Structure formats: structure tokens, C-alpha cells
Amino acid sequence: MRKALTAGAALIAPAILLAAVDLPVRAQGTPSAVTPPSAAGKPPAETVPQAITAEVTGFRSARFGMTDEQVREAIKRDFDVDAKDVKKLRNEVQKTDILAIQVENLVPGSGTSLVFYIFGYSTKRLIHINVVWGRMAQQTVTPASLVNTGTILQNYFKNLGLAVTQGGSTRNQVTLFQGFDEKKRVIQLVMEIAPMAPAKPEGKAADAKTPDPKAAAKPAAKPTLPAQPAQAGKPADGKAESAQYVATSLMLSYVESVANPDIYTVPKGKF
């Protein structure tokens, strides 16, 4: 049975804008365990010098600037989704309208994903698309599947012909890819990670936290680059932490304008 789609999972995602980095996977054990990089090493360069030969115009046949009706037609062409299965949502904070659909195996074996088409507050035209897998999509997906899907997409986007930004990771996210075209329209691929639950005594199940669906949906921010990746935590004895992390969600975003998203903000001087 399909879960109900909610606007909470469909807002404009925060543009972490960190880096195109290879996901650090353990050599031994489960391929879904990852270790966030430490602060040691050189700070990231801002961009990888390269020729820009591609354009970021939207997702499949849905193009930035399309109306609600035009995006519905694009969804039908791309996924053959019945009109009744295209859900209309509303973000009352950003004052944007959203069309949401559920799609199976966008990447073979990736499972169920949700696709959110977000329309601008003032223009009422398509400005942003989010594709999410895993906890953000309120779906149960194995960490290994998320890592595999992320790696496949990362390899694809690396060769697309965009300018690629460099950076690192935080303790909650790993940016697998971030690239932009000549008009500064962005494609970003981010994996959310969480500490691997410690082993519980036999007979006791590990505690599970319900994910916040709003994590898939917050306004895009102006591009910034950290001086260095977040440092792994250290216990009281001063030794570096050795905890492993697992993938929980994957989000692919297509953004028309990161610096000036068409969302509602209170006009200066109104309050």
C-alpha cells in the first residue's frame, strides 16, 4: 500500500553545496558503512577547472519555467503516471505549490522514490525538482542499496559536462556530486548518513527514530564552501572516534536558482 504524500517531504531542500566527493566505503564488512572524513588535510578548492558543455534545464522532459499543466504533461510522458496519482501539495511557509509522484526503480534496483516538482511563489512556474530515496521518501531501503544508487548517479554526473564544486562532508551528509552550468543552475546529489546503532544485547531491538520528512524540504541557500570538512568527534580520552556511519537517505536536486529561489520572504521593513 502506498503511503500518503505530504508537503513536509516536498519543500526546497537545503543546498549544502559542499563537494563532489567519493563516498568513503569500508574495505571490510558491509558496503553501506561510511566514515566521515576528519578535518586533517588541505581545505577544498572552490571548483574543478573544466569546460562546461552541459545545461541544467530540469528533470527529464520537465523544464524550468513550465506551468503546472505543462509539468503534468511531462510527468505523463516520462512516467505514464495516471492523473489521479499526481498529488498537489502546498508549502505554506515558502508559499509554493508542489506536484508529487511516486516512481519505482528510477535506477534499476533502487526501489521506490518520490519526485517533487516545486513551483515558484511569484511566477507559478517550475523552479526546483527533488528526487528522494530512503527515509526521506518514507520508504525502507537498505543502506547498501542507497550507496549503490548514489555511486551509479555520482559516476554519471561526473561525466555530464558541468563545472564541479569541491568540498567535504558534514557528520550528517555526504555530498556525492554538485555541479553547475554557465547559468549557475545546479545539480546536487546528497546522501544522508547516521551513526551505526551499537549492538544490543540479545533479545533487545535497536531503537529506531522516526525520520523528519521536512529534511527533504527546505529553502535553497546561497552557495558557500566550508574551510574544511566537519571534524569527527573525540571521546574524553582525546582519541579519534572510530564509529561507523550508514546511509539513510539519498536526495537528487535540480535547482534553477540557488542564490535567489522564488519563495516567499517577508519584505524588508514590513515588521
C-alpha positions, 0 to 999 in steps of 0.5 A: 500500500502506498503511503500518503504524500505530504508537503513536509517531504516536498519543500526546497531542500537545503543546498549544502553545496559542499563537494563532489566527493567519493563516498568513503566505503569500508574495505571490510564488512558491509558496503553501506558503512561510511566514515566521515572524513576528519578535518586533517588535510588541505581545505577544498578548492572552490571548483574543478577547472573544466569546460562546461558543455552541459545545461541544467534545464530540469528533470527529464522532459520537465523544464524550468519555467513550465506551468503546472499543466505543462509539468503534468504533461511531462510527468505523463510522458516520462512516467505514464503516471495516471492523473489521479496519482499526481498529488498537489501539495502546498508549502505554506511557509515558502508559499509554493505549490508542489506536484508529487509522484511516486516512481519505482526503480528510477535506477534499476534496483533502487526501489521506490522514490518520490519526485517533487516538482516545486513551483515558484511563489511569484511566477507559478512556474517550475523552479526546483525538482527533488528526487528522494530515496530512503527515509526521506521518501518514507520508504525502507531501503537498505543502506547498501542499496542507497550507496549503490544508487548514489555511486551509479548517479555520482559516476554519471554526473561526473561525466555530464559536462558541468563545472564541479564544486569541491568540498567535504562532508558534514557528520550528517551528509555526504555530498556525492556530486554538485555541479553547475552550468554557465547559468549557475543552475545546479545539480546536487546529489546528497546522501544522508548518513547516521551513526551505526546503532551499537549492538544490543544485547540479545533479545533487545531491538535497536531503537529506531527514530522516526525520520523528519520528512521536512529534511527533504524540504527546505529553502535553497541557500546561497552557495558557500564552501566550508574551510574544511570538512566537519571534524569527527568527534573525540571521546574524553580520552582525546582519541579519534572516534572510530564509529561507523556511519550508514546511509539513510537517505539519498536526495537528487536536486535540480535547482534553477536558482540557488542564490535567489529561489522564488519563495516567499520572504517577508519584505524588508521593513514590513515588521 
